[in-house]
Amino acid sequence: MLHIVACIKQVPDTKIIKMNPKTNTMDRSSAPAILNPYDAHAVEEAVRLKQRYGGTVSVLTMGPMAAIKAIKKCIEIGADEGYMISDRAFAGADTLATSYALTKAVEKIAEIKPVDLIICGKMTIDGDTGQVGPGIARRLNIPPLTSVKKVVEVDREKGFVVIHRKLEDGYEVIQSSLPCLFSVEKDINEIPYSPLPNVLKAARYNPTIWSVNDLANVDRTQLGLKGSPTIVSKVWTPEKPKGGEMLQGTPAEQANRLLEIVLGKKELFAGKEGNG
């Protein structure tokens, strides 16, 4: 039976979050933390594959202890087990360091039970990079299948999957060997309301939590800030667009004003009043 690992992240709700005008950084305390929406669809798809083919769904995240809430949400959706890596050594990680740490955690999960498939959301709403999933696949030396919009078939015995990958003007059909990694689109499925037994299980559930010392063969120089070559030079809030201008006057005056706005030039149109 399949063992699927869904990688998730707890993120601030970007519909509510504010920017700190002094530091030009996100004020994470200004918005509630939620399960990344793309990751919720990844977990839902993992659960649906479990229902189709049998197996187990494990979820994995890296973050502070508050991220347990996101794991509980995944248990509500239908995941079986939850794992979290939490340590000061992981703090300040960019996508490169994050993919390294999650890879080490996936390897530890695989020691408990071999992993057939890893599913991630297409991206996180607080970073929008879409880099962590492919980064994990590259480190594990397995195929990364991005922008997955439909899983057609998974055959564990023959060791292959068939998926539809979303394109701008349609989709392409791809067959890949197992194990592999999916990063999925939000339109791959719809997430229904969680059944009561799942809600009760999630309320009582306590995930497995590992520190950096619990992971094997870790190069600490690739973790956290030390392992993060990405530098954000500046972050700022975009200026609010100015209101439009209602053109007044005769047709010739309006035409000249329009040209002045567009071209920065005046009196280019000398129209005459009349029926024209």
N, C-alpha and C positions, 0 to 999 in steps of 0.2 A: 504493500500500500504506500501511497505517496506521503512523503514528509515535506511540507511546504513551510518555508520561513518567510514571513512578511516583515520587512523593515519599516519602522514607523518613526514619527517624530511628533512631539508636542510643540505647538507653535502658538504665538499670540494671535488673537483674532484680528486680522489686518483691516477688517471693516470698522473696527472701533479704535485701534491703536493710534496714539499721538506721537509726534516728534518733539524731542526736547530742543527748544530754540537756542539754548546756550551751547549744548554739546553736538547738535545736529545728529543725534542718534535716536533710535527707537526707544520710547519710554515703555518698556515691557510691562510695567506695573499699571499702565493705563488701560489695559485690555485683558480679558480673561484668556487663560490658556486652553486650547482646544486640540483635538486630534487633527493633524494635517488632513484636509479634505481629500487630497489625492490618495493619501495612505489609507483612508477609510475605505475607498473603493478597492485598493489593493487587498486589504483584509477580506472584504466581501467576496472578491473573486477567488481568493484562496479557499474560503469556506465553501463556495459553490463547487470548486473543483474537488474538494474533499467529499462533498455530497454525491458528486457524479462518480468518482473513482474510488472512494474510500481513502482513509489516511488520517493524518494529524496536521494541524496548523499551529505553528509556533510564531509568536511575534517577538520582535527584538527592537529595542531602542537604546539610545545613549542620551543621558541627561541627568538632571538633578532628581532628588527623591520625589519631587512633585510630579514627575513624568509617570509615576505609577498610575495616575488618573487616566492617562491615555491608554495604558495597557488594559486597565479595567474596561474601558470603552470597547476595546478590541475583543475582550472576552464576551461582552454583551453581543457583539456582532456574530460571534460563533467560534472564535479562536479557542484552542485547547490549552495552550501553555504560553506563558509570558516570561521573557528574559530582559533584564536591563543591566547595562554596564554604567556604573556611576562612580566617579572618582575625580578629585581635583586635577589629576594628571590629564584628563580629557578636556579641561576648560579652555575656551578660546579656540577650539578647533575649526579650521576651514573645511571645505569639502574634501580636500586631499587627506587631512588627518582624520576626519570623520570616517571616510571609507576604509582607512587602514584599521581603525579601532573596531569598526563593525565587522570587518573581515576576520579579525582575530576572535571575535565573539561567535561568528558563524562557525568557525573551525571548532570551537569548543562545543557548540551545540551539536555539530556533526559527530563528535566523539560519543555523545549520548545516543544519538540516532542519526544515521546517514541522511543527508539532505538531498532531495531530488530537484527542488525548484525554489528559487528565491523570487519574491515579488515585491516591488517597491512602487510607490506612487511616482508619477511622471516627474514631479518636482515638489518642493515645499513652498508654501505661500509667503514665507518670510525671507527666502533666499532666491527662489525662481531660477536656480542654475540647472537643475536636472543632471548633476554630475555625480552624485553619491552612488546611485545604482550602478551605472557603467564602471565607476571606480572600484566597487566591490567585485564586479565580474572580472575586471582586468586583473585584480590581485589574486582571485581564485582561479584564473585561467579558464573561465567558462564563457560561453557565448552570451553577450548582452542583446536582448531584443527590446528595443525602445518603442515608445508610442503605440503600445499594444491596445487595440480596441476590441478584439474578440479572440477568445481561445477556442479553436475549432476542435482540437483533439490532443490528449496527452496519453501516450502509451509508455508506461514505465517498463514493461517487459522488453519491448523492442527499443526502448531508449530514445524516443523522439517526441517532439511536440509540433503542432501546426497552429499558427496564429495569423491574424490579420493585423498588419501594421498600418496605422493611419498616415495618409499623405495629404498634401494640400488639395489635390484634385481627385482623391479616391482612397484606395488602400492597396497594399500588396500582400500576397500570401507567402508566408515564410515557413519552411520546415527547418527545425534545429534539433541537434542532439541534446540529450539530458546528461548531466544537470545543466541548467542554464538559468538566466535571470531575466525577468520581465520588468519593465517600467511601464505602468498602465495609465491610460487616459481616464478621465472622469466619466466619459460616456460608455465605458465598458460594461457598466451595470448601474442599477438603482439600488440604494440601500433601504431595505424595509425597516419597519419598527421591530425592535428586538423582542423576542418572545420572553415571557415572564421567567421561565427557568434560567435563561441566560442572564437576565438582569439580577436574579438572586445569586447566581454563581459569581457574577462579577463583583457584587457587593462584598462577598466573603473572600474573594481571591487575593492571594499574596504572591507576586511574581518572584522568580529567582533573581537575585541581585548579585552581580559580580563586581569586584574592584579590579584595578589593573593587575594586582598581584595574583588574581585568579586566572588570568589569561596566560597562555604558554608562548614562549619565544617572542616576547614583545620588545621591539626596539623603541625605547622611550623617547628617543630623539624624533620619532615620527608621530608623536602624540601632542595634542593641545597646541599651544602657541609655538612651541619649539618645532613642531612638524607642519606648521602652516605658513607657506611662503606667500599667501595672498595678503596684499596690503590694500586696505580701503583708504584712499587719500582724503576723500571728502564725501559727506552725505548731507543733503539739504532738502528742504521741503520746496517743491515747485511753487512758483508764484501763481496766485489765482488769476485766471484769465480776466482781462478787463471787459467791461460791458460793451456792447456794440453801439454804433452811432447811427441815428436815424437821419438820413439825408433830407435836407430842407431846400426850398427855393425852386426856381424854374428848372426845367429839364437841363438846360445848359449849365446852370450852377451846380446841379446835382452831378452831372457828368464830370465837370471840372473837379469837384470835391472828391469824387471816386478816384479819378486819375491821380489826384494829389496824395490820397491815401496809399494807392498801389505803387505809384512811381515816384512819389515825392516831388512832383512837378505841378506847377499851377498854370491856369489859363491855356490849356491845350485844346479846348473845345469852345469855339465861338459860335454857338447855335443861335438861331433866330426863333422868336416866338411865332407861333402860327399853328397850322394844322399838321405839321410834319412830325 
